Amino acid sequence: MTSTEVFSIANMIAMPMWVLMLFFSKWKVTRFLIDFKVIPLTLAFMYAIYIFQAVGVSGMMDFGSLKSVMTLFKEENAVLAGWIHYLAFDLLIGMWILDQNKELKINQLLMALCLFLTFTLGPIGFLLFMIIKTIKQKQS
């Protein structure tokens, strides 16, 4: 299987989970997938395969400088592993946000915005959620 095909598969695995989280967050299937972290675990397995392949080709990875990291991202398997890393961790943060909201009961539109931003801009969605969470807790 080519890296391009794996990239497409990883995206096709992650995208439906985001749709479920955004629009059907309380559905029992969605809750099962969230509770057991099915999609992030699948992505983690894919990540492990490609990160080990990247290490096999290029040797141990050096994250000690920006230049070193840029060099890593010239290796196709390392870039693919990096992308899968983003997909898995953004999903985990989105799932955590939904779990946190069980008690907080933040407005669904605000939650949808947090999830959408987590999906598209990762840390910005997380940051927005933490700001809203802090405000909500101070109001209680």
C-alpha positions as CSV (number, residue, x, y, z in Angstrom):
1,M,0.0,0.0,0.0
2,T,1.4,3.4,-0.9
3,S,1.8,6.3,1.5
4,T,-0.8,8.2,-0.5
5,E,-3.3,5.4,0.0
6,V,-2.6,5.2,3.7
7,F,-3.0,9.0,4.0
8,S,-6.5,8.7,2.4
9,I,-7.5,5.7,4.6
10,A,-6.4,7.6,7.7
11,N,-8.5,10.6,6.7
12,M,-11.5,8.3,5.9
13,I,-11.2,6.7,9.3
14,A,-11.0,10.0,11.2
15,M,-13.6,12.1,9.3
16,P,-16.7,10.0,10.1
17,M,-15.7,10.1,13.8
18,W,-15.7,13.9,13.7
19,V,-19.1,14.0,12.0
20,L,-20.5,11.7,14.7
21,M,-19.0,13.8,17.4
22,L,-20.3,17.1,15.9
23,F,-23.8,16.0,15.1
24,F,-24.5,12.7,17.0
25,S,-22.5,13.0,20.1
26,K,-25.1,11.3,22.3
27,W,-25.8,8.4,20.0
28,K,-24.9,5.0,21.5
29,V,-22.6,4.1,18.6
30,T,-20.8,7.4,19.0
31,R,-20.5,6.9,22.7
32,F,-19.1,3.4,22.2
33,L,-16.5,4.7,19.8
34,I,-15.6,7.5,22.2
35,D,-15.6,5.4,25.4
36,F,-13.3,2.7,23.9
37,K,-11.2,5.1,21.7
38,V,-11.7,2.8,18.7
39,I,-10.6,5.3,16.1
40,P,-7.7,6.8,17.9
41,L,-6.4,3.3,18.7
42,T,-6.7,2.4,15.0
43,L,-4.8,5.5,14.1
44,A,-2.2,4.8,16.8
45,F,-1.6,1.4,15.3
46,M,-1.1,2.9,11.8
47,Y,1.2,5.6,13.4
48,A,3.3,2.9,15.0
49,I,3.8,1.1,11.7
50,Y,4.9,4.3,9.8
51,I,7.0,5.8,12.5
52,F,9.0,2.5,12.8
53,Q,9.4,2.5,9.0
54,A,10.6,6.1,9.1
55,V,13.1,5.2,11.8
56,G,14.2,2.2,9.8
57,V,14.9,4.4,6.8
58,S,16.4,7.4,8.5
59,G,17.5,6.2,11.9
60,M,16.6,7.7,15.2
61,M,14.7,11.0,15.0
62,D,16.3,14.2,16.2
63,F,13.8,16.7,17.7
64,G,16.5,18.9,19.2
65,S,16.2,21.8,16.7
66,L,13.9,23.2,14.2
67,K,16.4,22.3,11.4
68,S,16.4,18.7,12.6
69,V,12.7,18.4,12.6
70,M,12.5,20.0,9.1
71,T,14.9,17.3,7.9
72,L,12.6,14.6,9.4
73,F,9.7,15.9,7.4
74,K,11.6,15.3,4.1
75,E,11.0,11.5,4.7
76,E,7.6,10.5,3.3
77,N,6.8,7.9,6.0
78,A,7.8,10.5,8.7
79,V,5.3,13.0,7.2
80,L,2.6,10.4,7.0
81,A,3.3,9.4,10.6
82,G,3.1,13.0,11.6
83,W,-0.2,13.5,9.9
84,I,-1.6,10.4,11.6
85,H,-0.3,11.7,14.9
86,Y,-2.3,14.9,14.4
87,L,-5.4,13.0,13.4
88,A,-5.2,10.7,16.5
89,F,-4.4,13.4,19.0
90,D,-7.0,15.9,17.8
91,L,-9.6,13.2,18.0
92,L,-8.6,12.3,21.5
93,I,-8.9,16.0,22.5
94,G,-12.3,16.2,20.8
95,M,-13.4,13.1,22.7
96,W,-12.1,14.5,26.0
97,I,-14.0,17.8,25.3
98,L,-17.2,15.8,24.8
99,D,-16.6,13.9,28.0
100,Q,-15.9,17.1,30.0
101,N,-19.2,18.5,28.7
102,K,-21.2,15.7,30.3
103,E,-21.0,17.7,33.5
104,L,-20.5,21.2,32.2
105,K,-23.5,21.2,29.8
106,I,-22.1,23.9,27.6
107,N,-24.4,25.1,24.8
108,Q,-24.3,22.7,21.8
109,L,-23.4,25.5,19.4
110,L,-20.4,26.5,21.5
111,M,-19.5,22.8,21.7
112,A,-19.8,22.4,18.0
113,L,-17.5,25.4,17.5
114,C,-14.9,24.0,19.9
115,L,-15.1,20.6,18.2
116,F,-14.8,22.1,14.7
117,L,-11.9,24.2,15.7
118,T,-10.2,21.2,17.3
119,F,-10.7,19.3,14.1
120,T,-9.3,22.0,11.9
121,L,-6.9,23.9,14.1
122,G,-6.3,21.5,17.0
123,P,-4.9,23.6,19.9
124,I,-7.2,26.6,19.1
125,G,-10.3,24.5,19.6
126,F,-8.8,23.1,22.9
127,L,-8.0,26.7,24.0
128,L,-11.5,27.9,23.2
129,F,-13.0,25.0,25.2
130,M,-10.7,25.7,28.2
131,I,-11.7,29.4,28.2
132,I,-15.4,28.5,28.0
133,K,-15.0,25.8,30.6
134,T,-13.3,28.3,33.0
135,I,-16.0,30.9,32.5
136,K,-18.7,28.3,33.0
137,Q,-17.1,27.0,36.2
138,K,-16.7,30.5,37.6
139,Q,-20.4,31.1,37.0
140,S,-21.4,28.0,39.0
